[in-house]
């Protein structure tokens, strides 16, 4: 692997440490190299806090007495184009120009309209050398949630369900039935910590009374999104406990009750998945994991508004019940999770 790709891969490894903490910002890593040696590195740790480039430069300033001289002889690698506008923090491009770092290697351009080439243009206008496109596809893939939100004006959608060995989703008697083992449940809870929101339909809440949190994982619990057309769910259910922000899509009212926000859709007969995703986009929700039930999952599949599906197949069987959703997509992988089998699909 060429040196440039080695350093960019380090940027990606650093950037991934921000998973679950920086949304709706992208995950970004930065590495500063002087004479083939890394002298500073950083990543975007928390939304609203310093960007990767700032943290990398500050590390050099803290560790070297001759930091400014070193920076003038260094290259900075960054997985996403440095910003050129004032947001929560000042422009990173201005900081790079301030310290006259002569070479900037960018993984990919930032699609956000206030950046999108402007950072690169500003750096070049200042007389600095900018190379773009090192591990470009890998950099885009890491931030697929961010790219989806910016380019499609909706969150990145992950579908998740479990099915029995004979491809049933649940019994047809409205009783709770566990298909997967504890290993898979722990994995799902960790996934929740990586996404902005988790969405379920009314029947899932009524039957399972789920908490939709990360008690078996680490990190913060996602926002909860409930579809309850006629507001038939009881107020004593876990999802309304005010522990996290909860959005309830319905046709009755728009109202705020503490952390519970009721959002009425004008038309609950057509384009419901699309309307919901656009409302989530307006709420700065960059990714959502949809966990059921079968009717809700099928609605998003039929609308074609999904990006990734994670399907567990357990060892148990039902012989009768609600059939599991069917999906057409690219199978990206298959692994074991305890006694369960997990398949990953991507939407073509």
VENLINZI-V903385 format. One record per residue. N is the residue number from 0. RES is the residue in one small letter. SS is DSSP state (H for helix, E for strand, - for the rest). PSI is psi in degrees with one decimal (999 if undefined). D_CENTER is the distance of its C-alpha to the mean C-alpha in whole Angstrom. Layout:
BEGIN
n:N res:RES ss:SS psi:PSI d_center:D_CENTER
n:N res:RES ss:SS psi:PSI d_center:D_CENTER
END
This chain:
BEGIN
n:0 res:x ss:- psi:125.6 d_center:28
n:1 res:x ss:- psi:155.3 d_center:29
n:2 res:x ss:H psi:-41.5 d_center:29
n:3 res:x ss:H psi:-40.0 d_center:27
n:4 res:x ss:H psi:-33.8 d_center:24
n:5 res:x ss:H psi:-46.3 d_center:25
n:6 res:x ss:H psi:-36.3 d_center:24
n:7 res:x ss:H psi:-34.9 d_center:21
n:8 res:x ss:H psi:-36.2 d_center:20
n:9 res:x ss:H psi:-39.1 d_center:20
n:10 res:x ss:H psi:-42.6 d_center:18
n:11 res:x ss:H psi:-41.3 d_center:15
n:12 res:x ss:H psi:-41.2 d_center:16
n:13 res:x ss:H psi:-44.9 d_center:16
n:14 res:x ss:H psi:-40.5 d_center:13
n:15 res:x ss:H psi:-18.8 d_center:11
n:16 res:x ss:H psi:-17.4 d_center:13
n:17 res:x ss:H psi:2.4 d_center:10
n:18 res:x ss:- psi:127.9 d_center:7
n:19 res:x ss:- psi:-1.2 d_center:7
n:20 res:x ss:- psi:-17.0 d_center:10
n:21 res:x ss:- psi:-11.0 d_center:9
n:22 res:x ss:- psi:142.4 d_center:7
n:23 res:x ss:- psi:10.4 d_center:8
n:24 res:x ss:- psi:162.8 d_center:10
n:25 res:x ss:- psi:161.9 d_center:9
n:26 res:x ss:- psi:129.4 d_center:9
n:27 res:x ss:- psi:138.7 d_center:13
n:28 res:x ss:E psi:150.7 d_center:16
n:29 res:x ss:E psi:143.5 d_center:20
n:30 res:x ss:E psi:134.9 d_center:23
n:31 res:x ss:E psi:126.5 d_center:27
n:32 res:x ss:E psi:130.4 d_center:29
n:33 res:x ss:E psi:120.1 d_center:33
n:34 res:x ss:- psi:50.7 d_center:36
n:35 res:x ss:- psi:25.5 d_center:33
n:36 res:x ss:E psi:132.4 d_center:32
n:37 res:x ss:E psi:122.6 d_center:29
n:38 res:x ss:E psi:-8.1 d_center:30
n:39 res:x ss:E psi:146.9 d_center:27
n:40 res:x ss:E psi:158.9 d_center:23
n:41 res:x ss:E psi:169.4 d_center:20
n:42 res:x ss:E psi:161.9 d_center:16
n:43 res:x ss:- psi:113.6 d_center:14
n:44 res:x ss:- psi:-36.2 d_center:14
n:45 res:x ss:- psi:138.1 d_center:14
n:46 res:x ss:- psi:132.6 d_center:13
n:47 res:x ss:- psi:-9.9 d_center:17
n:48 res:x ss:- psi:-176.8 d_center:18
n:49 res:x ss:- psi:144.3 d_center:19
n:50 res:x ss:- psi:171.2 d_center:18
n:51 res:x ss:H psi:-44.7 d_center:18
n:52 res:x ss:H psi:-39.5 d_center:21
n:53 res:x ss:H psi:-45.8 d_center:23
n:54 res:x ss:H psi:-37.3 d_center:22
n:55 res:x ss:H psi:-45.4 d_center:24
n:56 res:x ss:H psi:-41.6 d_center:27
n:57 res:x ss:H psi:-32.2 d_center:27
n:58 res:x ss:H psi:-40.1 d_center:27
n:59 res:x ss:H psi:-45.7 d_center:30
n:60 res:x ss:H psi:-33.3 d_center:32
n:61 res:x ss:H psi:-29.8 d_center:32
n:62 res:x ss:H psi:-13.3 d_center:33
n:63 res:x ss:- psi:132.3 d_center:36
n:64 res:x ss:- psi:-32.6 d_center:39
n:65 res:x ss:- psi:36.5 d_center:39
n:66 res:x ss:H psi:-45.2 d_center:35
n:67 res:x ss:H psi:-36.9 d_center:36
n:68 res:x ss:H psi:-40.5 d_center:38
n:69 res:x ss:H psi:-43.2 d_center:36
n:70 res:x ss:H psi:-33.7 d_center:33
n:71 res:x ss:- psi:-8.1 d_center:36
n:72 res:x ss:- psi:14.2 d_center:36
n:73 res:x ss:- psi:173.7 d_center:32
n:74 res:x ss:E psi:140.5 d_center:29
n:75 res:x ss:E psi:127.0 d_center:26
n:76 res:x ss:E psi:134.5 d_center:23
n:77 res:x ss:E psi:135.8 d_center:20
n:78 res:x ss:E psi:-21.3 d_center:17
n:79 res:x ss:E psi:145.6 d_center:16
n:80 res:x ss:- psi:130.7 d_center:19
n:81 res:x ss:- psi:140.1 d_center:20
n:82 res:x ss:- psi:154.3 d_center:20
n:83 res:x ss:- psi:10.7 d_center:23
n:84 res:x ss:- psi:162.4 d_center:23
n:85 res:x ss:- psi:119.9 d_center:23
n:86 res:x ss:- psi:-122.9 d_center:20
n:87 res:x ss:- psi:-24.2 d_center:20
n:88 res:x ss:- psi:163.4 d_center:21
n:89 res:x ss:- psi:165.1 d_center:24
n:90 res:x ss:- psi:131.5 d_center:24
n:91 res:x ss:H psi:-31.9 d_center:23
n:92 res:x ss:H psi:-38.5 d_center:25
n:93 res:x ss:H psi:-37.8 d_center:28
n:94 res:x ss:H psi:-40.7 d_center:28
n:95 res:x ss:H psi:-41.1 d_center:28
n:96 res:x ss:H psi:-40.6 d_center:31
n:97 res:x ss:H psi:-43.0 d_center:32
n:98 res:x ss:- psi:4.7 d_center:33
n:99 res:x ss:- psi:45.3 d_center:34
n:100 res:x ss:- psi:116.3 d_center:31
n:101 res:x ss:- psi:-24.9 d_center:33
n:102 res:x ss:E psi:128.3 d_center:30
n:103 res:x ss:E psi:125.9 d_center:27
n:104 res:x ss:E psi:117.9 d_center:25
n:105 res:x ss:E psi:134.2 d_center:21
n:106 res:x ss:E psi:-55.0 d_center:19
n:107 res:x ss:E psi:160.0 d_center:18
n:108 res:x ss:- psi:152.5 d_center:19
n:109 res:x ss:- psi:122.3 d_center:16
n:110 res:x ss:- psi:-10.7 d_center:16
n:111 res:x ss:- psi:132.0 d_center:16
n:112 res:x ss:- psi:-34.8 d_center:20
n:113 res:x ss:- psi:-7.6 d_center:21
n:114 res:x ss:- psi:-83.2 d_center:20
n:115 res:x ss:- psi:67.8 d_center:20
n:116 res:x ss:- psi:-17.8 d_center:23
n:117 res:x ss:H psi:-34.3 d_center:25
n:118 res:x ss:H psi:-43.7 d_center:24
n:119 res:x ss:H psi:-43.3 d_center:25
n:120 res:x ss:H psi:-41.9 d_center:28
n:121 res:x ss:H psi:-41.2 d_center:29
n:122 res:x ss:H psi:-43.5 d_center:29
n:123 res:x ss:H psi:-36.3 d_center:31
n:124 res:x ss:H psi:-24.3 d_center:34
n:125 res:x ss:- psi:3.4 d_center:34
n:126 res:x ss:- psi:13.6 d_center:36
n:127 res:x ss:- psi:152.6 d_center:33
n:128 res:x ss:E psi:124.5 d_center:32
n:129 res:x ss:E psi:125.9 d_center:28
n:130 res:x ss:E psi:137.0 d_center:27
n:131 res:x ss:E psi:141.5 d_center:24
n:132 res:x ss:- psi:16.4 d_center:22
n:133 res:x ss:- psi:121.4 d_center:23
n:134 res:x ss:- psi:43.7 d_center:20
n:135 res:x ss:H psi:-47.5 d_center:19
n:136 res:x ss:H psi:-38.4 d_center:17
n:137 res:x ss:H psi:-38.0 d_center:15
n:138 res:x ss:H psi:-40.4 d_center:14
n:139 res:x ss:H psi:-40.1 d_center:13
n:140 res:x ss:H psi:-41.2 d_center:11
n:141 res:x ss:H psi:-38.8 d_center:9
n:142 res:x ss:- psi:33.9 d_center:8
n:143 res:x ss:H psi:-30.1 d_center:8
n:144 res:x ss:H psi:-47.8 d_center:5
n:145 res:x ss:H psi:-45.6 d_center:7
n:146 res:x ss:H psi:-40.1 d_center:10
n:147 res:x ss:H psi:-45.4 d_center:10
n:148 res:x ss:H psi:-44.2 d_center:10
n:149 res:x ss:H psi:-43.6 d_center:13
n:150 res:x ss:H psi:-28.2 d_center:14
n:151 res:x ss:H psi:-3.8 d_center:14
n:152 res:x ss:- psi:46.3 d_center:14
n:153 res:x ss:- psi:162.2 d_center:12
n:154 res:x ss:- psi:160.3 d_center:8
n:155 res:x ss:E psi:129.1 d_center:7
n:156 res:x ss:E psi:121.4 d_center:9
n:157 res:x ss:E psi:124.0 d_center:9
n:158 res:x ss:E psi:139.2 d_center:13
n:159 res:x ss:E psi:129.9 d_center:14
n:160 res:x ss:E psi:166.1 d_center:18
n:161 res:x ss:E psi:142.8 d_center:21
n:162 res:x ss:E psi:153.6 d_center:24
n:163 res:x ss:- psi:171.5 d_center:28
n:164 res:x ss:- psi:-23.8 d_center:30
n:165 res:x ss:- psi:23.9 d_center:32
n:166 res:x ss:- psi:42.9 d_center:28
n:167 res:x ss:E psi:147.9 d_center:29
n:168 res:x ss:E psi:-38.1 d_center:26
n:169 res:x ss:E psi:163.0 d_center:28
n:170 res:x ss:- psi:163.3 d_center:32
n:171 res:x ss:- psi:17.9 d_center:33
n:172 res:x ss:- psi:13.4 d_center:35
n:173 res:x ss:- psi:30.8 d_center:32
n:174 res:x ss:- psi:147.1 d_center:32
n:175 res:x ss:- psi:138.5 d_center:29
n:176 res:x ss:- psi:118.8 d_center:29
n:177 res:x ss:- psi:126.0 d_center:27
n:178 res:x ss:- psi:-39.0 d_center:26
n:179 res:x ss:- psi:165.6 d_center:24
n:180 res:x ss:- psi:179.0 d_center:25
n:181 res:x ss:H psi:-33.0 d_center:24
n:182 res:x ss:H psi:-43.4 d_center:22
n:183 res:x ss:H psi:-37.0 d_center:20
n:184 res:x ss:H psi:-40.6 d_center:19
n:185 res:x ss:H psi:-39.4 d_center:18
n:186 res:x ss:H psi:-42.8 d_center:16
n:187 res:x ss:H psi:-40.8 d_center:14
n:188 res:x ss:H psi:-35.2 d_center:14
n:189 res:x ss:H psi:-37.4 d_center:13
n:190 res:x ss:H psi:-41.8 d_center:10
n:191 res:x ss:H psi:-37.7 d_center:10
n:192 res:x ss:H psi:-17.4 d_center:10
n:193 res:x ss:H psi:-10.4 d_center:6
n:194 res:x ss:- psi:160.1 d_center:5
n:195 res:x ss:- psi:-33.1 d_center:6
n:196 res:x ss:E psi:158.0 d_center:9
n:197 res:x ss:E psi:133.9 d_center:11
n:198 res:x ss:E psi:136.3 d_center:14
n:199 res:x ss:E psi:162.6 d_center:17
n:200 res:x ss:E psi:174.9 d_center:21
n:201 res:x ss:H psi:-44.0 d_center:24
n:202 res:x ss:H psi:-37.8 d_center:26
n:203 res:x ss:H psi:-42.3 d_center:23
n:204 res:x ss:H psi:-43.0 d_center:24
n:205 res:x ss:H psi:-39.3 d_center:27
n:206 res:x ss:H psi:-44.3 d_center:28
n:207 res:x ss:H psi:-19.1 d_center:26
n:208 res:x ss:- psi:55.6 d_center:25
n:209 res:x ss:- psi:155.9 d_center:22
n:210 res:x ss:- psi:-25.9 d_center:20
n:211 res:x ss:- psi:45.1 d_center:17
n:212 res:x ss:- psi:-163.8 d_center:16
n:213 res:x ss:- psi:39.7 d_center:16
n:214 res:x ss:- psi:-21.1 d_center:19
n:215 res:x ss:- psi:5.0 d_center:19
n:216 res:x ss:- psi:-164.3 d_center:16
n:217 res:x ss:- psi:142.4 d_center:16
n:218 res:x ss:- psi:-172.4 d_center:14
n:219 res:x ss:- psi:148.1 d_center:13
n:220 res:x ss:- psi:142.4 d_center:13
n:221 res:x ss:- psi:165.4 d_center:11
n:222 res:x ss:E psi:150.4 d_center:13
n:223 res:x ss:E psi:140.2 d_center:15
n:224 res:x ss:E psi:122.3 d_center:16
n:225 res:x ss:E psi:135.5 d_center:19
n:226 res:x ss:E psi:111.2 d_center:21
n:227 res:x ss:- psi:85.7 d_center:25
n:228 res:x ss:- psi:-50.0 d_center:27
n:229 res:x ss:- psi:14.2 d_center:30
n:230 res:x ss:- psi:56.8 d_center:29
n:231 res:x ss:- psi:-7.6 d_center:30
n:232 res:x ss:- psi:144.0 d_center:29
n:233 res:x ss:- psi:145.1 d_center:30
n:234 res:x ss:- psi:-14.8 d_center:29
n:235 res:x ss:- psi:1.7 d_center:30
n:236 res:x ss:- psi:155.1 d_center:27
n:237 res:x ss:H psi:-36.5 d_center:24
n:238 res:x ss:H psi:-14.1 d_center:22
n:239 res:x ss:H psi:21.7 d_center:24
n:240 res:x ss:- psi:3.7 d_center:25
n:241 res:x ss:- psi:15.5 d_center:23
n:242 res:x ss:- psi:-30.3 d_center:21
n:243 res:x ss:- psi:164.8 d_center:18
n:244 res:x ss:- psi:130.7 d_center:17
n:245 res:x ss:E psi:125.1 d_center:18
n:246 res:x ss:E psi:127.6 d_center:18
n:247 res:x ss:E psi:109.6 d_center:21
n:248 res:x ss:E psi:129.8 d_center:21
n:249 res:x ss:E psi:-178.1 d_center:25
n:250 res:x ss:- psi:11.7 d_center:28
n:251 res:x ss:- psi:-48.4 d_center:30
n:252 res:x ss:- psi:157.6 d_center:29
n:253 res:x ss:- psi:119.2 d_center:27
n:254 res:x ss:E psi:158.5 d_center:27
n:255 res:x ss:E psi:127.1 d_center:26
n:256 res:x ss:E psi:90.3 d_center:27
n:257 res:x ss:- psi:-121.4 d_center:25
n:258 res:x ss:- psi:-0.5 d_center:22
n:259 res:x ss:E psi:119.9 d_center:22
n:260 res:x ss:E psi:117.7 d_center:22
n:261 res:x ss:E psi:126.3 d_center:24
n:262 res:x ss:E psi:116.0 d_center:23
n:263 res:x ss:E psi:131.7 d_center:25
n:264 res:x ss:- psi:139.4 d_center:25
n:265 res:x ss:- psi:-33.9 d_center:28
n:266 res:x ss:- psi:112.9 d_center:28
n:267 res:x ss:- psi:13.2 d_center:27
n:268 res:x ss:- psi:-19.0 d_center:29
n:269 res:x ss:- psi:144.5 d_center:27
n:270 res:x ss:- psi:31.1 d_center:23
n:271 res:x ss:H psi:-46.5 d_center:22
n:272 res:x ss:H psi:-42.1 d_center:18
n:273 res:x ss:H psi:-43.3 d_center:18
n:274 res:x ss:H psi:-43.5 d_center:20
n:275 res:x ss:H psi:-45.4 d_center:17
n:276 res:x ss:H psi:-36.0 d_center:14
n:277 res:x ss:H psi:-38.2 d_center:16
n:278 res:x ss:H psi:-38.7 d_center:17
n:279 res:x ss:H psi:-38.8 d_center:13
n:280 res:x ss:H psi:-43.5 d_center:13
n:281 res:x ss:H psi:-22.3 d_center:16
n:282 res:x ss:- psi:11.2 d_center:14
n:283 res:x ss:- psi:27.0 d_center:12
n:284 res:x ss:- psi:117.7 d_center:9
n:285 res:x ss:- psi:-22.8 d_center:6
n:286 res:x ss:E psi:148.6 d_center:5
n:287 res:x ss:E psi:137.6 d_center:7
n:288 res:x ss:E psi:123.2 d_center:9
n:289 res:x ss:E psi:120.0 d_center:13
n:290 res:x ss:- psi:10.4 d_center:15
n:291 res:x ss:- psi:177.6 d_center:19
n:292 res:x ss:- psi:-162.4 d_center:21
n:293 res:x ss:H psi:-40.6 d_center:23
n:294 res:x ss:H psi:-44.8 d_center:24
n:295 res:x ss:H psi:-45.6 d_center:20
n:296 res:x ss:H psi:-45.1 d_center:19
n:297 res:x ss:H psi:-32.4 d_center:22
n:298 res:x ss:H psi:-42.4 d_center:21
n:299 res:x ss:H psi:-34.5 d_center:18
n:300 res:x ss:H psi:-47.3 d_center:19
n:301 res:x ss:H psi:-31.7 d_center:22
n:302 res:x ss:H psi:-12.9 d_center:21
n:303 res:x ss:- psi:12.8 d_center:19
n:304 res:x ss:- psi:70.0 d_center:16
n:305 res:x ss:- psi:155.7 d_center:13
n:306 res:x ss:- psi:-32.7 d_center:11
n:307 res:x ss:E psi:144.9 d_center:11
n:308 res:x ss:E psi:135.5 d_center:14
n:309 res:x ss:E psi:111.0 d_center:14
n:310 res:x ss:E psi:118.4 d_center:18
n:311 res:x ss:E psi:138.8 d_center:20
n:312 res:x ss:E psi:117.5 d_center:24
n:313 res:x ss:- psi:172.8 d_center:26
n:314 res:x ss:- psi:-15.6 d_center:30
n:315 res:x ss:- psi:162.5 d_center:31
n:316 res:x ss:- psi:162.0 d_center:33
n:317 res:x ss:- psi:-29.7 d_center:34
n:318 res:x ss:- psi:-27.3 d_center:36
n:319 res:x ss:- psi:160.0 d_center:35
n:320 res:x ss:- psi:-156.7 d_center:33
n:321 res:x ss:E psi:123.7 d_center:30
n:322 res:x ss:E psi:145.2 d_center:29
n:323 res:x ss:- psi:152.5 d_center:25
n:324 res:x ss:- psi:153.5 d_center:23
n:325 res:x ss:- psi:141.6 d_center:24
n:326 res:x ss:- psi:140.9 d_center:21
n:327 res:x ss:- psi:118.8 d_center:22
n:328 res:x ss:- psi:177.9 d_center:20
n:329 res:x ss:E psi:122.6 d_center:20
n:330 res:x ss:E psi:115.2 d_center:20
n:331 res:x ss:E psi:-17.8 d_center:18
n:332 res:x ss:E psi:163.0 d_center:19
n:333 res:x ss:E psi:126.7 d_center:21
n:334 res:x ss:E psi:166.1 d_center:21
n:335 res:x ss:E psi:143.1 d_center:23
n:336 res:x ss:E psi:93.8 d_center:22
n:337 res:x ss:- psi:-124.9 d_center:25
n:338 res:x ss:- psi:1.9 d_center:27
n:339 res:x ss:E psi:160.8 d_center:25
n:340 res:x ss:E psi:131.5 d_center:23
n:341 res:x ss:E psi:125.7 d_center:20
n:342 res:x ss:E psi:140.6 d_center:19
n:343 res:x ss:E psi:128.5 d_center:16
n:344 res:x ss:E psi:148.9 d_center:16
n:345 res:x ss:E psi:143.5 d_center:15
n:346 res:x ss:- psi:130.8 d_center:16
n:347 res:x ss:- psi:999 d_center:19
END
